[in-house]
Amino acid sequence: MDIVYNLLVVTHLLGMAYLVSGIVVRWVGPAERAGKIMLWGASAQVVTGLALAGIASAGLVGGEVNHMKIGVKLVVAVAVLVLAHIVWRRPDAGKNVFYGLTAATLLNVVIAAMWV
């Protein structure tokens, strides 16, 4: 099960890289594909994050699980996914939606790294 867990971690990190690269593409200039890149990255983050949390909660990998942290991260990740979907469907939705997506993504990274 450790191999599956580690592959999910790699996929989760690649989803984050995809999400951040979409943000950078959109930040640098108007790009038609930026919304789709962010949507795919956010989708990968939510799906692999749920799988990782499920495996960890089932006790198949070591350590205790902080359910509060997982819950907060899930709420923020779903918000990122919704905002990425809005940016993808309506590229002219406004800068505030994009800034909210960027802030929520940064918040999720900070929660992952700083919350012990």
C-alpha positions as CSV (number, residue, x, y, z in Angstrom):
1,M,0.0,0.0,0.0
2,D,3.0,2.3,0.5
3,I,3.6,2.3,-3.3
4,V,0.1,3.3,-4.0
5,Y,0.2,6.0,-1.4
6,N,3.5,7.4,-2.7
7,L,2.2,7.4,-6.3
8,L,-0.9,9.3,-5.0
9,V,1.5,11.8,-3.3
10,V,3.4,12.3,-6.6
11,T,0.1,12.8,-8.5
12,H,-1.1,15.2,-5.8
13,L,2.1,17.3,-6.1
14,L,1.8,17.3,-9.9
15,G,-1.7,18.5,-9.6
16,M,-0.5,21.4,-7.5
17,A,2.2,22.1,-10.1
18,Y,-0.4,22.1,-12.8
19,L,-2.7,24.5,-10.8
20,V,0.1,26.9,-10.1
21,S,1.4,26.8,-13.7
22,G,-2.2,27.8,-14.8
23,I,-2.2,30.6,-12.4
24,V,1.2,31.9,-13.7
25,V,0.0,31.6,-17.3
26,R,-3.1,33.6,-16.5
27,W,-1.1,36.1,-14.4
28,V,1.4,36.8,-17.1
29,G,-1.2,37.4,-19.8
30,P,-4.6,36.5,-21.1
31,A,-4.4,32.9,-22.1
32,E,-7.3,30.9,-23.4
33,R,-6.0,27.6,-21.9
34,A,-5.2,28.9,-18.5
35,G,-8.7,28.1,-17.2
36,K,-8.5,24.6,-18.4
37,I,-5.0,24.1,-16.9
38,M,-6.2,25.4,-13.5
39,L,-9.4,23.2,-13.7
40,W,-7.4,20.0,-14.3
41,G,-4.9,20.8,-11.6
42,A,-7.6,21.6,-9.1
43,S,-9.5,18.4,-10.0
44,A,-6.4,16.3,-9.6
45,Q,-5.8,18.0,-6.2
46,V,-9.3,17.2,-4.9
47,V,-9.4,13.6,-6.2
48,T,-5.9,12.6,-5.0
49,G,-6.3,14.5,-1.7
50,L,-9.5,12.5,-1.0
51,A,-7.7,9.3,-1.8
52,L,-4.7,10.1,0.3
53,A,-7.0,11.1,3.3
54,G,-8.9,7.9,2.9
55,I,-5.8,5.7,2.8
56,A,-4.4,7.5,5.8
57,S,-7.7,7.4,7.8
58,A,-8.0,3.7,7.2
59,G,-4.7,3.2,8.9
60,L,-3.0,1.7,5.9
61,V,0.0,4.0,6.2
62,G,1.7,5.2,9.4
63,G,0.9,8.0,11.8
64,E,-2.1,9.6,13.2
65,V,-4.5,11.6,11.0
66,N,-5.4,15.2,11.8
67,H,-9.0,15.2,10.7
68,M,-9.5,18.9,11.4
69,K,-6.6,19.7,9.0
70,I,-8.0,17.4,6.3
71,G,-11.5,19.0,6.7
72,V,-10.2,22.5,6.3
73,K,-8.0,21.6,3.4
74,L,-11.0,19.9,1.7
75,V,-13.2,22.9,2.1
76,V,-10.5,25.2,0.6
77,A,-9.7,22.7,-2.2
78,V,-13.4,22.5,-3.2
79,A,-13.5,26.3,-3.2
80,V,-10.4,26.3,-5.5
81,L,-12.1,23.8,-7.7
82,V,-15.3,25.9,-7.9
83,L,-13.3,29.0,-8.7
84,A,-11.3,27.2,-11.3
85,H,-14.5,26.0,-12.9
86,I,-15.8,29.6,-13.0
87,V,-12.5,30.9,-14.5
88,W,-12.6,28.1,-17.1
89,R,-16.3,28.6,-18.1
90,R,-16.2,32.4,-18.0
91,P,-12.8,33.8,-18.7
92,D,-14.2,37.3,-18.5
93,A,-15.6,36.7,-15.0
94,G,-13.3,39.3,-13.6
95,K,-10.0,39.6,-11.8
96,N,-11.6,39.2,-8.4
97,V,-12.5,35.6,-9.1
98,F,-9.0,34.9,-10.3
99,Y,-7.5,36.6,-7.3
100,G,-9.7,34.6,-5.0
101,L,-8.5,31.4,-6.8
102,T,-4.9,32.5,-6.3
103,A,-5.4,33.3,-2.6
104,A,-7.3,30.1,-1.9
105,T,-4.5,28.1,-3.6
106,L,-1.9,29.9,-1.6
107,L,-3.9,29.3,1.6
108,N,-4.1,25.6,0.9
109,V,-0.4,25.4,0.4
110,V,0.2,27.3,3.7
111,I,-2.2,25.0,5.6
112,A,-0.4,21.9,4.2
113,A,3.0,23.2,5.0
114,M,2.5,25.0,8.4
115,W,-0.3,23.1,10.2
116,V,1.3,20.3,12.1
